[in-house]
Amino acid sequence: MNRYDPAGAAGERPIAVIVVGAGSRSMNYASYSRKHPERMRIVGVVEPDPIRREHTAKTYGISEEMTFETVEELTARPKLADAVVNGTMDDLHVPTSLPLLRQGYDLLLEKPIGVSEDEVTALYRAAREYGRKVMICHVLRYAPFYMELKRRIESGAIGEILHIQTEENVDFHHMATAFVRGKFANRAKGGSSFLMQKCCHDLDLIAWFHSGARPAKVASYGSLSQFREARAPAGSGTRCLTDCEIEADCVYSAKKLYVDRPLWGTYVWPRYLDGVRWNEEEKLESLRTDNPFGRCVWRCDNDIVDHQAVMIEFEDGSTAVHNLVGATAKACRTVHITGTKGEIQGVLEEGAFVVRHPSLSGDGTFREERVEISVSNDMHGGGDHRLVEDFVRVVRGDAESKFSASLENSIVGHMIGFRADRAMATGQSLSFDWSELPREEAMQGNR
């Protein structure tokens, strides 16, 4: 193990990182160290599950004295690394991050920052008090597609922004797995709303695209329309493989999705992240009995909405709309930004966008440029490891770091989301008070 030397400058050695919460997102970020051991080393893990803790330690060569069951065990010791990757569940983000900041760790924190405005504000104040660097995992800011789109906006290619329209379509199998049968389906269990769990990325992008203006008002509408018992088809049962008469023809069949395909193994099969692989009969028996992913999608304990629209008015009079749509046939993120001189429109998964301008030359009424972006096979359009790479620069104090997804910059989109959920619940349009976040910190640094 490459031991932590608190006296050594981080810029002269790989930064030492401890993983807190060894779930799929943390492991994805941690895997950057396997590609670039000269830049980052995983030296510790905090994980309550002993099997996963041991598996993570084995994967990264972590010594026994650097494995911990709780954050309290870690922070009872002197500072043992430069930074922490915090990938705990949403409702644990802030409670686990506060003692880490107090102990002197810089932090890469999975989104959403927290589950309420008060939590996010508390973390912001703590980071300022202890002078720590906190980066939020808004990986889409680092995806080449959105980075080039942002560059075009900043170059003045479409003039001043008038309207932003974004949409996230969550395909049917992802919706069924994560947001109906899975850990994010129930607000009390998962901690976050559907909007904040799935779309704080998109709301952050809106704030980033229009970083020269502050949101002034927000309204939102949505509901749980589809995945409820009243919508269950005739012949459906409580579990796909026990009492369902239509399983053979149902696109939500647990057997089809999770055994025949197979999709979403990290969600569905116990110990999948720990290297355990089940045979087909073991999987089928699990889905017949106590596996929650074997339940009928119309008879689960989900209580989050399955579609929502968010409308934003900015202080300069410009507007934005974000649509979150669950259970579509195809997953995709779309963007359409209209300015005073032109517009940009594209789809992340297609790896291209067009820049259009009004024109009467030739036969048409506009001219357009198609911008092709090479979207890698990495998650989130290639943004995951680019974010980690920038986090390494931030911890090292590298002047070339973008620090785009800093806590200060990321708060704006989160506040939009929290107010949108309240607006949806109350049926009212809500305004913003930015007095807690000075303009020069919350907005001008939002690059």
C-alpha positions as CSV (number, residue, x, y, z in Angstrom):
1,M,0.0,0.0,0.0
2,N,1.2,3.5,-0.8
3,R,1.0,5.0,2.7
4,Y,-0.2,8.5,3.3
5,D,2.4,11.1,4.1
6,P,0.7,14.2,5.4
7,A,4.0,16.1,5.1
8,G,4.3,15.4,1.4
9,A,2.9,17.8,-1.1
10,A,-0.1,16.3,-3.0
11,G,1.3,17.7,-6.2
12,E,4.4,15.5,-6.0
13,R,2.7,12.1,-5.5
14,P,-0.5,10.3,-6.2
15,I,-3.3,11.7,-4.0
16,A,-4.4,9.3,-1.3
17,V,-8.2,8.6,-1.3
18,I,-10.5,6.8,1.0
19,V,-13.8,5.4,-0.3
20,V,-16.8,5.9,1.9
21,G,-19.7,3.7,0.8
22,A,-18.5,1.1,-1.6
23,G,-21.4,1.1,-4.0
24,S,-21.4,1.1,-7.8
25,R,-20.8,4.9,-8.2
26,S,-17.9,5.0,-5.7
27,M,-16.4,1.9,-7.4
28,N,-16.6,3.6,-10.8
29,Y,-14.8,6.7,-9.5
30,A,-12.3,4.6,-7.6
31,S,-11.5,2.6,-10.8
32,Y,-9.8,5.7,-12.2
33,S,-6.9,4.8,-9.8
34,R,-6.4,1.5,-11.6
35,K,-5.9,3.3,-14.9
36,H,-3.8,6.1,-13.4
37,P,-2.0,4.9,-10.2
38,E,0.5,7.7,-10.7
39,R,-2.2,10.2,-10.0
40,M,-4.5,8.6,-7.4
41,R,-4.4,5.7,-5.0
42,I,-7.2,4.1,-3.0
43,V,-5.8,3.6,0.5
44,G,-8.9,3.0,2.6
45,V,-12.5,2.1,2.7
46,V,-15.5,2.8,5.0
47,E,-18.3,0.3,4.4
48,P,-20.8,-1.3,6.9
49,D,-21.2,-4.5,4.9
50,P,-18.3,-6.7,5.9
51,I,-18.3,-8.7,2.7
52,R,-18.2,-5.6,0.5
53,R,-15.6,-4.0,2.7
54,E,-13.4,-7.0,2.3
55,H,-14.0,-7.3,-1.4
56,T,-13.1,-3.6,-1.8
57,A,-10.0,-4.0,0.3
58,K,-8.8,-6.9,-1.8
59,T,-9.5,-5.1,-5.1
60,Y,-7.4,-2.1,-4.1
61,G,-4.8,-3.8,-1.8
62,I,-6.0,-1.9,1.3
63,S,-4.5,-3.0,4.6
64,E,-6.7,-4.1,7.4
65,E,-6.0,-1.1,9.6
66,M,-7.4,1.1,6.7
67,T,-10.8,-0.6,6.6
68,F,-13.6,0.9,8.7
69,E,-17.2,0.0,9.4
70,T,-18.3,3.6,10.0
71,V,-17.3,7.2,9.4
72,E,-17.0,7.6,13.1
73,E,-14.3,5.0,13.3
74,L,-12.4,6.8,10.5
75,T,-12.6,10.2,12.0
76,A,-11.6,9.0,15.4
77,R,-8.1,8.6,13.9
78,P,-5.8,11.4,12.7
79,K,-6.2,12.4,9.1
80,L,-5.2,9.3,7.0
81,A,-5.5,10.6,3.4
82,D,-5.9,13.6,1.2
83,A,-9.5,13.1,0.2
84,V,-12.6,11.0,0.4
85,V,-15.0,9.8,-2.3
86,N,-18.4,9.7,-0.6
87,G,-20.8,7.4,-2.4
88,T,-23.3,6.7,0.4
89,M,-27.1,6.8,-0.1
90,D,-28.6,10.2,-0.6
91,D,-29.9,10.7,3.0
92,L,-26.4,9.9,4.4
93,H,-24.4,12.3,2.2
94,V,-24.4,15.3,4.5
95,P,-24.4,13.4,7.9
96,T,-21.3,11.5,6.7
97,S,-19.6,14.4,5.0
98,L,-19.7,16.9,7.9
99,P,-17.3,14.9,10.2
100,L,-15.0,14.3,7.2
101,L,-14.8,18.0,6.5
102,R,-14.1,18.7,10.2
103,Q,-11.3,16.2,10.1
104,G,-9.6,17.9,7.2
105,Y,-10.5,15.8,4.2
106,D,-11.3,17.2,0.7
107,L,-14.4,15.6,-0.7
108,L,-15.7,14.2,-3.9
109,L,-19.5,13.8,-3.1
110,E,-22.0,11.8,-5.2
111,K,-25.1,13.8,-6.2
112,P,-27.5,14.9,-4.9
113,I,-25.6,16.9,-2.3
114,G,-28.3,16.2,0.3
115,V,-32.0,15.6,0.6
116,S,-33.1,19.2,1.6
117,E,-32.2,22.8,1.3
118,D,-31.2,22.9,4.9
119,E,-28.8,20.0,4.5
120,V,-27.2,21.6,1.5
121,T,-26.8,24.9,3.2
122,A,-25.3,23.2,6.3
123,L,-22.7,21.5,4.2
124,Y,-21.9,24.7,2.3
125,R,-21.3,26.5,5.6
126,A,-19.1,23.6,7.0
127,A,-16.9,23.6,3.9
128,R,-16.3,27.3,4.2
129,E,-15.7,27.0,8.0
130,Y,-13.1,24.3,7.6
131,G,-11.6,25.5,4.3
132,R,-12.1,22.2,2.5
133,K,-12.5,21.6,-1.2
134,V,-15.8,19.9,-2.1
135,M,-16.6,18.7,-5.6
136,I,-20.1,17.3,-6.5
137,C,-20.3,14.4,-9.0
138,H,-22.0,16.5,-11.7
139,V,-20.2,14.4,-14.3
140,L,-22.2,15.8,-17.3
141,R,-20.3,19.1,-16.9
142,Y,-17.3,17.0,-17.9
143,A,-18.9,15.1,-20.8
144,P,-17.4,16.3,-24.1
145,F,-20.9,16.8,-25.6
146,Y,-21.9,19.3,-23.0
147,M,-18.4,20.9,-22.7
148,E,-18.5,21.8,-26.4
149,L,-22.1,23.0,-26.2
150,K,-21.1,25.2,-23.3
151,R,-18.1,26.5,-25.2
152,R,-20.4,27.5,-28.1
153,I,-22.7,29.4,-25.8
154,E,-19.8,31.3,-24.2
155,S,-18.4,32.2,-27.6
156,G,-21.6,34.1,-28.4
157,A,-22.6,31.7,-31.2
158,I,-26.3,32.0,-30.4
159,G,-26.3,35.4,-28.7
160,E,-28.0,35.9,-25.3
161,I,-30.0,33.0,-24.0
162,L,-33.8,33.4,-24.2
163,H,-35.0,29.8,-23.5
164,I,-33.5,26.5,-22.5
165,Q,-35.5,23.2,-22.9
166,T,-34.1,20.0,-21.6
167,E,-35.6,16.5,-21.3
168,E,-34.5,13.3,-19.7
169,N,-36.3,10.1,-20.8
170,V,-35.8,7.2,-18.4
171,D,-36.4,4.0,-20.4
172,F,-38.9,1.4,-19.1
173,H,-36.5,-1.2,-17.8
174,H,-34.4,1.5,-15.9
175,M,-37.6,3.0,-14.5
176,A,-39.0,-0.4,-13.4
177,T,-35.7,-1.4,-11.8
178,A,-34.5,1.7,-10.0
179,F,-37.6,3.7,-9.5
180,V,-40.4,1.2,-9.0
181,R,-38.9,-2.0,-7.6
182,G,-35.6,-0.6,-6.4
183,K,-34.0,1.5,-3.8
184,F,-35.0,4.9,-5.2
185,A,-38.7,4.1,-5.6
186,N,-39.8,5.1,-2.1
187,R,-39.0,8.6,-0.8
188,A,-38.7,7.5,2.8
189,K,-36.2,4.7,1.9
190,G,-34.2,6.3,-0.8
191,G,-34.1,9.8,0.6
192,S,-34.6,11.8,-2.6
193,S,-37.4,12.6,-5.0
194,F,-37.4,11.2,-8.5
195,L,-36.4,14.7,-9.8
196,M,-33.5,15.1,-7.4
197,Q,-32.2,11.5,-7.8
198,K,-32.4,11.5,-11.6
199,C,-32.3,15.1,-12.8
200,C,-30.2,17.2,-10.5
201,H,-27.7,16.7,-13.4
202,D,-30.1,18.3,-15.8
203,L,-31.0,21.2,-13.5
204,D,-27.3,21.7,-12.8
205,L,-26.7,21.9,-16.6
206,I,-29.4,24.6,-17.0
207,A,-27.8,26.7,-14.2
208,W,-24.4,26.1,-15.9
209,F,-25.6,27.0,-19.4
210,H,-27.1,30.2,-18.0
211,S,-24.6,31.0,-15.3
212,G,-24.8,34.8,-15.9
213,A,-28.4,34.9,-14.5
214,R,-30.0,33.7,-11.3
215,P,-33.2,31.7,-11.2
216,A,-36.1,33.9,-9.9
217,K,-39.1,31.7,-9.9
218,V,-40.0,28.0,-10.4
219,A,-43.2,26.0,-10.9
220,S,-43.6,22.3,-11.4
221,Y,-46.3,19.7,-12.1
222,G,-46.2,15.9,-12.0
223,S,-47.7,12.8,-10.6
224,L,-47.5,9.0,-10.1
225,S,-49.7,8.1,-13.0
226,Q,-48.6,4.7,-14.3
227,F,-47.1,2.4,-11.7
228,R,-49.9,1.9,-9.2
229,E,-52.3,-0.9,-8.6
230,A,-55.3,0.9,-10.2
231,R,-53.4,0.7,-13.5
232,A,-52.5,-3.0,-13.2
233,P,-53.5,-5.0,-16.3
234,A,-56.1,-7.8,-16.1
235,G,-54.3,-11.1,-15.3
236,S,-51.3,-9.5,-13.5
237,G,-50.3,-10.9,-10.1
238,T,-48.2,-9.9,-7.2
239,R,-45.0,-11.5,-8.5
240,C,-43.9,-12.1,-12.1
241,L,-43.0,-15.8,-11.6
242,T,-45.6,-16.9,-9.1
243,D,-49.1,-15.7,-9.9
244,C,-49.0,-13.6,-13.0
245,E,-51.0,-14.8,-16.1
246,I,-49.5,-12.2,-18.5
247,E,-45.8,-12.6,-17.7
248,A,-44.9,-14.1,-21.0
249,D,-46.1,-11.0,-22.9
250,C,-45.2,-8.3,-20.3
251,V,-42.2,-6.0,-21.0
252,Y,-41.7,-5.7,-17.2
253,S,-41.3,-9.4,-16.7
254,A,-38.5,-9.9,-14.1
255,K,-37.4,-13.1,-15.9
256,K,-37.1,-11.3,-19.3
257,L,-35.3,-8.3,-17.9
258,Y,-33.0,-9.8,-15.3
259,V,-32.4,-13.4,-16.4
260,D,-32.9,-13.6,-20.2
261,R,-31.2,-10.3,-21.1
262,P,-29.7,-9.9,-18.4
263,L,-30.0,-6.2,-17.3
264,W,-29.2,-4.3,-14.1
265,G,-27.2,-7.0,-12.3
266,T,-25.8,-4.6,-9.8
267,Y,-29.3,-3.7,-8.6
268,V,-31.0,-7.1,-8.8
269,W,-28.6,-9.8,-7.5
270,P,-27.2,-9.8,-4.0
271,R,-23.4,-9.5,-3.8
272,Y,-23.0,-8.7,-7.5
273,L,-20.7,-5.9,-6.7
274,D,-18.7,-8.3,-4.5
275,G,-18.0,-10.6,-7.4
276,V,-20.7,-13.2,-6.6
277,R,-22.5,-14.6,-9.7
278,W,-25.6,-16.7,-9.6
279,N,-26.7,-19.4,-12.0
280,E,-30.0,-19.3,-13.8
281,E,-32.0,-21.5,-11.4
282,E,-30.7,-19.5,-8.4
283,K,-31.9,-16.3,-10.0
284,L,-35.3,-17.7,-10.9
285,E,-35.8,-19.0,-7.4
286,S,-34.8,-15.7,-5.9
287,L,-37.3,-13.9,-8.2
288,R,-40.1,-16.3,-7.2
289,T,-39.5,-15.8,-3.4
290,D,-38.1,-12.8,-1.6
291,N,-36.2,-10.7,-4.2
292,P,-38.0,-7.3,-4.4
293,F,-37.2,-7.2,-8.1
294,G,-39.5,-10.1,-8.7
295,R,-42.6,-8.0,-7.8
296,C,-45.2,-6.8,-10.2
297,V,-44.4,-3.2,-11.2
298,W,-48.0,-2.2,-10.5
299,R,-48.0,-3.6,-7.0
300,C,-44.8,-2.2,-5.3
301,D,-44.3,0.3,-2.5
302,N,-43.2,3.1,-4.8
303,D,-44.5,6.5,-4.0
304,I,-42.4,8.9,-6.2
305,V,-43.8,10.5,-9.3
306,D,-43.2,8.9,-12.7
307,H,-43.2,12.1,-14.7
308,Q,-42.6,15.8,-13.9
309,A,-42.2,19.1,-15.6
310,V,-40.2,22.0,-14.2
311,M,-40.5,25.6,-15.4
312,I,-38.0,28.3,-14.4
313,E,-37.9,32.0,-14.8
314,F,-34.6,33.8,-14.5
315,E,-34.0,37.4,-13.2
316,D,-33.3,38.6,-16.8
317,G,-36.7,37.4,-18.0
318,S,-35.3,34.3,-19.8
319,T,-37.0,30.9,-19.2
320,A,-36.2,27.2,-19.0
321,V,-38.2,24.0,-19.0
322,H,-37.1,20.6,-17.9
323,N,-39.2,17.5,-18.5
324,L,-38.6,14.2,-16.7
325,V,-40.4,11.3,-18.3
326,G,-40.3,7.8,-16.9
327,A,-40.8,4.5,-18.8
328,T,-40.0,5.6,-22.3
329,A,-39.1,3.1,-25.0
330,K,-35.6,4.7,-25.4
331,A,-33.4,6.5,-22.9
332,C,-32.0,9.9,-23.9
333,R,-31.2,13.3,-22.8
334,T,-32.1,16.2,-25.1
335,V,-31.3,19.9,-25.1
336,H,-32.6,22.9,-27.1
337,I,-31.3,26.3,-26.3
338,T,-32.6,29.4,-28.1
339,G,-30.7,32.7,-28.2
340,T,-31.1,36.1,-29.7
341,K,-28.9,35.1,-32.7
342,G,-29.6,31.4,-33.1
343,E,-30.1,28.0,-31.4
344,I,-28.5,24.8,-30.4
345,Q,-30.3,21.5,-30.4
346,G,-29.0,17.9,-29.7
347,V,-29.2,14.5,-28.1
348,L,-26.4,13.4,-25.8
349,E,-26.7,9.7,-26.8
350,E,-26.4,10.5,-30.5
351,G,-23.1,12.3,-29.8
352,A,-24.0,15.4,-31.9
353,F,-25.8,18.7,-31.8
354,V,-26.6,21.3,-34.4
355,V,-26.0,25.1,-34.3
356,R,-28.6,27.0,-36.4
357,H,-28.9,30.6,-37.5
358,P,-31.6,32.4,-39.4
359,S,-30.5,32.9,-43.0
360,L,-32.2,33.8,-46.3
361,S,-29.2,32.9,-48.5
362,G,-29.9,29.9,-50.7
363,D,-33.3,28.2,-50.8
364,G,-34.0,27.8,-47.1
365,T,-34.6,30.1,-44.1
366,F,-31.8,28.9,-41.9
367,R,-28.3,27.5,-42.0
368,E,-26.9,24.9,-39.6
369,E,-23.7,23.4,-38.6
370,R,-23.6,19.8,-37.3
371,V,-21.1,19.3,-34.5
372,E,-20.0,15.7,-34.0
373,I,-18.8,14.7,-30.6
374,S,-17.1,11.3,-29.9
375,V,-19.1,9.9,-27.0
376,S,-17.1,7.2,-25.3
377,N,-18.4,4.0,-23.8
378,D,-17.8,5.5,-20.3
379,M,-20.9,6.3,-18.3
380,H,-22.5,9.7,-18.7
381,G,-21.0,10.5,-22.1
382,G,-17.5,10.1,-21.0
383,G,-17.8,12.5,-18.0
384,D,-17.1,10.1,-15.1
385,H,-13.4,9.8,-15.2
386,R,-12.9,13.3,-16.5
387,L,-14.5,14.5,-13.4
388,V,-12.2,12.4,-11.2
389,E,-9.2,13.6,-13.1
390,D,-10.2,17.2,-12.4
391,F,-10.8,16.4,-8.8
392,V,-7.2,15.1,-8.6
393,R,-6.0,18.4,-10.0
394,V,-8.2,20.3,-7.4
395,V,-6.8,18.4,-4.5
396,R,-3.2,18.9,-5.8
397,G,-3.8,22.6,-6.1
398,D,-3.2,22.5,-9.8
399,A,-3.9,26.0,-11.3
400,E,-5.3,24.3,-14.5
401,S,-8.1,22.6,-12.6
402,K,-11.6,23.7,-13.8
403,F,-13.3,22.9,-10.4
404,S,-16.5,23.4,-12.5
405,A,-18.6,21.1,-10.2
406,S,-17.6,22.8,-7.0
407,L,-20.0,22.8,-4.1
408,E,-20.6,26.5,-4.6
409,N,-21.4,26.1,-8.3
410,S,-23.6,23.0,-7.8
411,I,-25.9,24.5,-5.2
412,V,-27.8,26.5,-7.8
413,G,-29.3,23.5,-9.6
414,H,-30.1,21.8,-6.4
415,M,-32.0,24.7,-5.1
416,I,-34.0,24.8,-8.3
417,G,-34.9,21.1,-7.7
418,F,-35.9,21.4,-4.1
419,R,-38.1,24.4,-4.9
420,A,-39.6,22.6,-7.9
421,D,-40.6,19.6,-5.7
422,R,-42.2,22.0,-3.2
423,A,-44.0,23.9,-6.0
424,M,-45.3,20.6,-7.3
425,A,-46.6,19.5,-3.9
426,T,-48.3,22.9,-3.2
427,G,-49.4,23.8,-6.7
428,Q,-47.8,27.2,-6.3
429,S,-45.0,29.1,-8.1
430,L,-42.1,29.7,-5.7
431,S,-39.4,32.4,-5.7
432,F,-35.8,32.3,-4.6
433,D,-33.8,34.1,-1.9
434,W,-30.1,34.0,-2.7
435,S,-29.0,35.9,0.4
436,E,-27.5,32.7,1.9
437,L,-25.3,32.4,-1.3
438,P,-23.6,35.6,-2.4
439,R,-23.8,36.2,-6.1
440,E,-20.1,36.2,-6.7
441,E,-19.8,32.7,-5.2
442,A,-23.0,31.0,-6.4
443,M,-23.1,32.5,-9.8
444,Q,-20.0,34.2,-11.2
445,G,-17.8,31.2,-10.4
446,N,-20.3,28.8,-12.1
447,R,-18.1,28.2,-15.1
